[in-house]
């Protein structure tokens, strides 16, 4: 009795039709209704094609889908300069590199190519990292981020922003941050 029930279940399970995919490497698989797949072996049974499963059951093949191996072209792609990542210290921003001193000698800024800065104000020395936050060549302004900064979407956080304006000849730098802090503009001249 148990053998009859098991045999009936196998026959009933094998009556369902399935879609079979034939891969470029010749392997075949059935695609289940839940999106999963199972590797099978195709065989002929009379005028029908069946898919033999690894567990010994089979299903009638409703349709076969052949996949083709995609052709890959070897092409070189030229990346235009506007798309390439630019160093923030290129172009106008590179003018900040160097040593700048105030006329009275109490304020000094040094910016190097390795994004290190040194500030001397009234005898106090501060050494830190810097980033170029933004610059406007037409207005001759540049904003420098002092300390570790990070971006979170459109927002930039951490550290302090130092604002500068260059003279037309780029030999003088005006510390606009001092206007906000002490209501006076400090003029710095490039030393090196």
N, C-alpha and C positions, 0 to 999 in steps of 0.2 A: 504494500500500500504506500509506504514512504517513498519507494523508488518511483512509483507512478506519479506521485505529486511532484517530486523533484524533476522528473522528465517533462511533465506538463509545463512546469515553470520555465524550464530551459527553452522549450519549443515556443512558448508564448513570448519570452524575452527576445527570441531570435526573429520574431515576425516584424518587429519595428524597423522602419527604414532609417538610414543614417546618411549623412553627407560625409564623403571621404576626400581628404586633401592629399594630393601627391606632391611631395616636396621635390626641390631640384636635385637632391641627392638620391632620389628614388624611394625613400621611406614613405610610408602611408600612415595616416592617422584619421580616426573618426572624430568629429566635433560633436560634443554632447550639447544638449539644450541649455545647460548651465554655463556654457562657454569653455568648459574644460575639454581636454583632448586625450586620446589614448592611441598609442601606436598599434597598428593591426597589420595582418597579412591578407592580401586580396586573393580570392579564389573564385572559380566558376562552379556553379551548381545548376546544371541544366542551361537554360538561357539567361540566368540571373547571375549577377556578381555579388559575392558575399564578402564581408570583412570578418576575419577570424580574430577574436580577441585572445589575449594571453591566458585568460582564465578558462578557455575552452569553449566559451559561448560564441555566437556569431550573430550578425545582423545583416539584413539585405541592404545593399548599397543603392540609395536612391539616386544620387548623382556624384560624379567625380569632378573635383576641381583641381586643375593642375596649376602649380605655382611655377613661375619662371625665375631663374636666377637673374637678379638685376645686373645690368651692365654698368660698370663703374669706369668713368673716364678719368684719366690722369691729366688734370689741368692745373696750371699754376694760376693763382689769383693774385693780381696786383692790388695791394692795399694802398689807397691814396693817403697822402700825408694828413689830410683833415680827419681821417678815421683813426689813424694810429694814435696810441697814447702819447701824450706830450709831457715832457718834463715841466713842472710848474715854474722852474727857474729858467725857462727858455724865453726868447723874445724880450718883451718889455720888462718882465719880472726880474731878469738877470741883473738889472741895474741896481738892485738892492744889495748885491754882493759887494763886500768891502768893509772898510772901517770908516765910520762917520763920527766927527767930534763937533760939539757946540763951540760957538765963538768964545765963550767964557771958560771952556775946558771942564765944566762940571758934569756934562752929559756926553756919553760915548756909546755908540752902538757898533757891534761887529757882527756881520752875517757872512757865513761861509757856504761853499757849495754842498757841504754835507748836512745842511739844514741845522747847523748849530749856531747859536747866537750868544753874544756876551753883551750885557748892559752894565754900564757904570754910571750911576747917578749919585751925586753928592758923596762919593767915596764908597757907596755900597755896590758890590759886584754881584750880578745875577747871571748865571750861565744856564742855558736851557735849549731845548729843541724849538724849531719854528716851522711853520707851514705858510705857504702863500694861500691865503683865503680867497682873495679876489683882487683884481687890479683893473684899472681903466686907463688905457694908454692916452686917450684923447684928453682926459682931465689930469693926467700924470699922477694918479693916486694909486696906492697899493695898501692893502690890509694884510697884516702879518699876524698869524696866530701864534702866541707864545705859549709854550707848554704842550702837553699831550692833548690832542683834540681828536674827536671822532665824529663821523657823520651819521645821522639817523634820518634817512629820507632827505627832505630839503633842509633839515636843521643841522647845524654844526654846534657841538657842545664841548665844554672843557676849555681850560686855559683862558687867556685874555687876548683880546684883539687890539693890536697896535696899528694906528692909522698914520700914514705918511703921504706927503705930497712932494713931488720932485719939482725943481726949478726947470725952466725951459731947456737949459743946457745940460741938465741931469747931473750937475756938479754939486748942487745943494739939495738937502733933504729937510723938509719941515715936519716936525713931530706934531701931528694934529691931535694926538692923544693928550698932550700937555694942555691944549686949549680946553678940552673937556675937564681935565683934572685941576689945572691951575690958572685957567683963563688967559694963557699966554702961548704964543707959538714959538717953539724952539727951533732955531735954524741950525742945521748940522752941515758941515762941509766934508766932502770926501777926502780922506787922508791917504788911503791906499786903495 
